[in-house]
Amino acid sequence: MDGAVIQDMIFRVLGGLGLFMLGMEFLSDGIQSLAVDRMRQIMERFTTNRIFALLTGTFVTGVIQSSTVMTVMVVGFVNSGIVTLEQAIGLIMGANIGTTLTTVFVALPIGKWGLPVIGVAALIYLFVGKPKIRYSALAILGLGMIFYGLDLLTSGFRPIRSAPAMMEVFTLLSADGYGGILLCVALSALVTAIIHSSSATVGIVMGLGASGVMDWHTALAFTLGADIGTTATSYVAALNLSINARRTAYAHMSFNLIGVGLMLPLFPLSLSLVAWTLGGDPGQAVTAADGTVSHPLVPIAIATYSTGFNVFNTAVMLPFVPLMARLLSRVGAGQGAEDDLSLPKFLFARAVEEPESGLRLLEKEQARYRAALAPLLASLRAGVEGSRRADALHAALAALGKEIDGFGAALCTRNPPPPLVPVLMATLQAQDHARTLERQLYDFTRELGGAPLSDGGQRFADILLEALDAVLLESLAALDSGNAEDLRMMHGLIGDRSGTAARLRQSYLNSDSDIPLNERARLLAALGLAESALWGVSRLLALRLHGPGEAAA
């Protein structure tokens, strides 16, 4: 094999793989932009039990073509109490079946139509302004890229058949016996885990099979391994997620691992079933008019096997969903609620349809947000571990704040009744104040949580922390209770520039002579942040007492 052939093969394989994977992204993004909100509503409405959850998961994932988006929605539903963990497992099982729809489309031998589809869809996407038409064109563009990318992969791998040395390597990968099956499954799982894409693995295997480099038995074994390898991504991603996110990810992992374990002894039988379904040997070669030889039934065999595997796996495991839910519910059972802080507990998409109820849920979520401010400040007392905890709380509150803001914006678009409008505006303003306060408290902990201070500097830092902590705790309690007398008392205690903030600054001036010069700028910055935080608390109290106008003043 000369250098020109090798170069052409590498270019085609790399280009084809890139087009294939990017096409998968475009297809998923286009469909999600068109249908994800509607699919979310369908999921909320029809997941009444695990059977309906299974059917709903299959339908929704078949439409949006993204198991990742599906998993995110499922986690949100579990967190907000819309679905139980048992129903969530049914949705995940359905998602595994729904994702095979793309594989079925990709397996169709219509690669030559990929380029015209890409051209027409790209022109529509670039020159048509209507969002729905543009998103539809993006999805079709992705489908064309998938078809053409697979066609490039097939033609790129074809020269390998003329290289005996390279064919010997693929000869070693044979799924004729159980040892070979395990080797293929393990190698495919490893490759998929490394590249973090089962779609890429399946695309490569389809190209190798269609070009005749890999026999169809081996290609199916590699497909089975990709189902294991993709769980590695779920496992790594779940390590830093909330409890419900971990449970959902572990459900996906358990489903695939158990399914592959059940299928391995039945692999020879499954090959016979695939051949029977396709009406003959899927590895049969076809010679085109230009003399090129291909094996177009191998991708179809892969799609058939992938769909059959997931349907079989679901049928076997569906009766055991309640048991699986009970076992998974023990994951993180002894951990605190802060693990779930990054995701809303009370908010869900359908709540905006009833503005008054949605507003009540929004206020509950805001109270949950505010309750985390005191632990954020208290983390300053825990040294290095406290600094890490502050970073984690800050990240979680940032994510939760975005969810709260998005829900509030959605409520505004629902044209709430006139009496509800000022209450909604006050609630949104309170969230803005709370978000600003959170940033000030986090910056305060970062400012004082760095290098050790001298004795004089540490004494003043302790005064700052104790004063701010006491005011914050009492103010949050007053905000939660809504007691007007408590609110007025705390608002008066903080006061204006002659209140608590002024007393803190005077305390600094009194102790200034005991503080080394190199620490004064740092403590002055912390003092400024403490003053800003106190005025932020004062604005929250005033807003609760008098409404938006007084708080703004």
C-alpha angles and dihedrals in degrees: 000000000000127000096258092056092048091049092049090048093050093047093049094046094047093043093045093049091048093049091046095052095041089048090055089053093048092047092050095044094049095049093044092053089054102040115012096098092049091046090052090055091050091051092051092049105042107037094095095135139000094271094053089041090056093050092044092049091051093049097043095046090045088057102042094034095212123106088185093060089043091054092049091053092047092052090051091050093050092048093051094045096245092124132021122236088255091056090044090058089052089053091050091050090051090048090058090056094043094055091060089070090081090050089054091052093045092051093062110109095238100110092130089066091057096090098051090045089052092048097049095042093047092052091050091048093050101043106031116083102196109104097218092052092046093050090048089051090049091054092048090046088055091050091051091050090051092052095046093042091054090047090053091048091052094049091044094055095043096085089061088076088066093053109079093191092056093043089056089063092054090044088064088059100071127145094205095115135028091258091055091045092054091047092052093045092048094047092048091047090051094049092047092049091051097048094036093223127101088181090062091049092049091047092053092046091049090051093049092047096045091050092051095243093115122038117235095247090059092043091057091049089052089051089055090051091052089061089059095042093054090060089065089067090050091050095050092044092050095056094083099031132100123278094261091046090053092048091051092047091048089051089056092047093048092048093054098040095048091044093053090046090054093045099051096075089044095048097107090049091049090054090056091049092052092049090048092049092052092045098242146358109341089202094065112133123234122202116212126213091263091055098255115140121219140165104223095172094063095076089046089051089051091051092047092049094047092051093044092049093053093045091049092046091050093048091052097044102037094086089054096053094104090053091047090050091052092050094046092047087069091064107108092353091143097046126102127260091250088082087073096045095106091063127059116258099192105026126088132161099253092055091079089067088074104045097191094052090041091054091052090051090048090054090050091052090049090052088052089051092050092047089064093058094078094053088047091058093040090056087077089076094059100069118215093352089051091053090055090047091051090052091051093048092047091052092046093048091048090055093045091047091056090052091050092048092049092049091048091050090050090052090053091056091056094071097238119210113279095250089056096051099080090046090051092048091050090050093051091047090050089053090051090053091046092051091050090048091051091054091049093050092048092050089048091055091047092050095052097032096069128080118000117269131225119258092264093045092047092051091056092044088054091050090051093048096046093047094047092043093051094048092045095050094048093044093050090050090051092048091050094048095042090213106161094210092053091046092052092046094053092042090052092046092056090041123164128298090315094055134077094323092055091049090052091052090049089051089055092051091050092052096037094105091059094054120086115242094243091060099047097082091050093049092045089055090050090048091052091050091049091051091049090049091051092051088048090055089048090055091051091051093047091048091053092047103042110009132245098315097056093042092053090051 
